[in-house]
Amino acid sequence: MGSYITGSCTPTNTKISLSLLFLLVGVASAQLSSTFYGTSCPNALSTIKSAVDSAVSKEARMGASLLRLHFHDCFGCDASVLLDDTANFTGEKTAGANANSLRGFDVIDTIKSQLESLCPKVVSCADILTVAARDSIVALGGLTYTVPLGRRDSTTASLSAANSNIPAPTLNLSALITAFSNKGFTAKELVALSGSHTIGQARCITFRTRLYNEANINASFATSLKSSCPTSGGDNNLSPLDVTSPTSFDNAYFSNLVSQKGLLHSDQQLFSGGSTDSQVNAYVSNPATFRTDFANAMIKMGNLSPLTGTNGQIRTNCRKVN
């Protein structure tokens, strides 16, 4: 890449070289802007926030559900997760991590409908997901942050990509670090983003094996879970990911890990004598640092390979291609 700016060039070549460099470093992220809808739909952000606040006030869990929708749409935040299956492709809703568990689609539909009335064909479903995740965090007590905007929506979805990209709750620490590293995240960012499990719930089927087979789990915590998560049956019974404060966006998740009260195997792996123990301890002792690191990691995740410019489209219905 360096040769494009250090080589000897005529003025014309310089112009071409800088253009190439711009393409190489990523036109996509360069086109995202926090003021993207400033003139085209000035009430977009307030409309999304109002709808999210309303949904979360009715059911606190919805905040976690909307955050999870955003997580499962990225890596590559393009609203592909919202697409229903068609004759041409099988979407992502039936992927292992999504089937019978992703929710909040109706809230996104409501927001999209309101925005289509305000400013038709302007605000993308991908941006709605990204902003709704941020607003959900804020509604539950988390730190606000500025979301760069201007993503466009995909025209297809991939079941296989969803199955391979979304980290499973059964992963060990090394596999988690690899999965996040493959998308450009550090181990520190992995720990920060895992802190999203300070809100929300998980199905029995996702933590049953840990509950009955792992030693690094608090005994009384395990006992309290077994009534709602028996050795067989009750697969969809829910338990909070953060037993301490399940509807508050705080740092209790990390304190729980230190006490061996991580619900998922992948949660407890972050504090199991490995390389991320020190980061967990840091977030226990400094909640403000966690909030800042989480916000920065969320911005980074939202900026991963977005569709911009003439790529993709602005769907008028988030569930289907125009």
N, C-alpha and C positions, 0 to 999 in steps of 0.2 A: 504494500500500500504506500510505503514511503516514497517509492520512485515517482509516484504521480505528483509529488510536490517538491521533490529535491532535484529532479532531473533538469537539464538545461532545455528550455522551451522557448519557442517563439510566442508572442502574445496570443496568437490563435490557439496554439497547443496548450497554453496555460489555461485558457478558458475551458477547453475540452477536458483537461486533466482534473481541474477542480470539479467539473460536473461529474466525472467518474468517481472522484473521491466522495462526493456528496451521496451518490448512489450506494457506494460501498459502506459508508457508515450508517446508512439506513434512512432513506427518505421517509419511511413510515413513521418512525417516532418523531422525526423532525416536524411532521405535519400535525401532530397532536397539539392542541392548545387549550388552555383553561378557559379561554374566551371564545371558543369555537362557535357557540350559539348566541353570542352577544347581540347580534343584530338579526339573525335568522329566526331565533326563537328565544327571546330574552327571558321568558318565564319558565323555560324548560327545567332548570334546576329546582326552582321553588315548587313546581308541580310534582316532580319526583319526590322531593322531601316530604311534602304534605301527604302524599299517598303512602309512603313508607311509614311515616309517623302514625298514621291512622291504622295501618295493618298491624304494626308492632304493639300499639296500645290495646288492640283487640286480643292479640295473642303474642306474648313476648317471644315465643319460639320462632315466630316468623322472621325475626331479625336474623337469627342464625341460619334459617332456611334460605333467605335471600343472599346472605354472605356465601353460603355453600354453593348456590347456583353460580355465582361469579367464579368461585374457585374451580368448579367443575367445567365451566366454559373455557377458562384459560387452561392450559397454556396456549395462547393464541386467542385473545378475547374477541370473538367474532359472532357471538350469539348462536353458534351452531347447536348448542345444547337445547335451545328452545324449539328447534324444528321437529315437527311431527314426522313419522315415517311416511314415505310416499312409495309409489311404484318404482321410482328410480333409485332410491337409497333407503337403507335402514339407518335411522338416526341414532342419537346418543342416549336417548331416554331409557333404553333397555340395557345399557352397559352395566356390568357387574356392580359398579359403585353407585349407579344411578337408579336402577330398577327398584320400585317400591319404596324409594327413600327420598329422591329429589322432590321438592315441593316449592310452592311460591309462584308457580307459573301463572296462576290467576291474578296475582298482584301485579306481575309484569304486564299481563294483558290489560288490566285496568289502567295502568300508567300509560301504556302505548295508546290506548283508545283516547285518553284525555289529551295526549300530545298531538295525536292526529287531528283532533278537533281544533287545537290551538294553532298548529303549524304543520299542515299535512306534508308528509314525505321529507321531513327535515331531520328529526332526531332518530338515530339508529337504536335498534334493540340492544346492540353491544354496549353503547354508551349508557343506556338505561340500566343495564345489569351492573355496570361498573359503579355508577353513581348510587344506585340502590344499595349496593354492598356497603359503601362508605356511610350512607345515611342510616343504615341499620346499626352499624357499629356505634355511631353517635347517639342514636336513639336509646341504646342500651348502656350508655355511659362511657363510650370510648372516645378517643381523640379524633377530632376532625382533621382533614387534610384536603389539599387541592387536587382534584382529578383532572388530568389532561384529557381533552375530548376531541372527537373527530373520527372515531372508529366507524367503519362501515360493516354491514352484515354479510355473513357468508351465504352462498347460494346452495350449499350442500352440507352434509354432516357425515361423520365417519364413526361407526360403531367400534371398529377395530382400533382406531386412534384413541377413542375414549377409554377403551379397555386397557390400552398399553400406557397411556399418559397419566392417568389418575392413580396416585400412590395408594396401594392397598393398606388396610389397617393391620395386616399380618406382617408387614415388612420389618426387618431388623434395622438397626441403626445404619449399618454400612450401605444397605440397599436404599434407605431413605436419603442418605447423603448423596448417593449416586443419582437417584431420580431427580433430586432438586438441582444437583450440579449440572445434569444434562440440559437443564433449562436456564443455566446461568446463575443459579442461586448458591450462596455460600452456606456452610453449615450453620452459621449464626442466623442467617435469614430463614433457614429451615426451622430453627427453634422459634424464632419470632412469629412466623406464619402459623406454626402449630398452636400458638397461643390463641388462635381463633376458637380452639376447643374450650375456651373459657365460657362459651355460650353453646347452647344447642344440646341435642340428645342423640343417642345412638341406639340401634336395634340390637337386641339380645344376640342375634346371629353373628354380629360383628365382634363380640367380646366373650362369647361363651367359652371358647377354647382357653383364653387367658384366665377366665374366672375359675375354671376347674382343673387346669393343668400347670399353671405357672406359680412359682414360689415367691417371686418378688411382688406380691400383692398383699396389702394390709388385710389381716385376717378378719377384723370386724367389718371392714369395707366389703370384702368378698361375701361374708355372711349376709349382709344387708341386701346384696344384689341377687342372691340365689333364689329368693322367693318369687321374683318377677322374671328371672332367667333360669329356668330349670334345665336339667341336662338334655332334655328333649322337649320339643313343643315351645310355644311362645316366642317363636323366632322374631316377630315384629314388636314384641314388648319393648318399651323405651326406658332408658335410664339416662340421667344427665351426664354429659361429658365432664362437667365440673360439679362435683357433688357439693361443694361449699357455697357457691353463688351462681347457679346455672343461668340466671337471666341478667347478670351484670358483667359488662366487659371490663374485667380487672385482671390482676395477675395471680388470682387464686389457683388457676390451672397449674402453675409452676410449683406453688407450695404443695399442691396435691401430689405432684410427681415425687417430690422429696419425701413425702409421707407414704409413698408406694400406693397412691390412690389414683393412678392413671387408669382410665377405663379401658382404652384400647391397648393392644400390644404395642402398636407403633407409638402411642403416647409415652408409655413407661420406658420405651427404648431410649428416649431422650435423657433419662436419668437412670442409668443402669451400670454405672462404673465405666462409662465410655467417654469419648472426647467432648461430648456436649454437656456433661454434668456441670462444668463451670459456668456455662452460659445460662443454664436453668437457675443456678444459684444466684447469678447476677440479676436475673429478672425477679427473683424472689425478694432480693434486698433493695431493688430499685425499680418500682413499678413505672416511674416516669420514663426510664430508659426503654422499657418494653414497649410502652405506648408509642414512643417516637420511632423505634426500630420497626414495629409492626406497620405503622403508617407508611414509612419509607419503602418497606418490602411490598406493601399492597400497591403503591404507585408503580413500582418496578414490574410487578406481575401484570398490572393492567396495561403496561406498555410493551408487552411481549408480542412481537409480530402482528400488530393490528392490521386490518385491511383499511387502506386509506386511498385518497385520490379518486381514481376511477375503478378501483378494485371493489368487488362485492357490490352491494346495493343498500338502499335504505328500505327495509321491509315495512310495508304498511300493516301487516299482521305478523307478529313475531313468531308465530307457529308455522308459517309457510312462506315459501319464496314468492315474490311478486309474479 
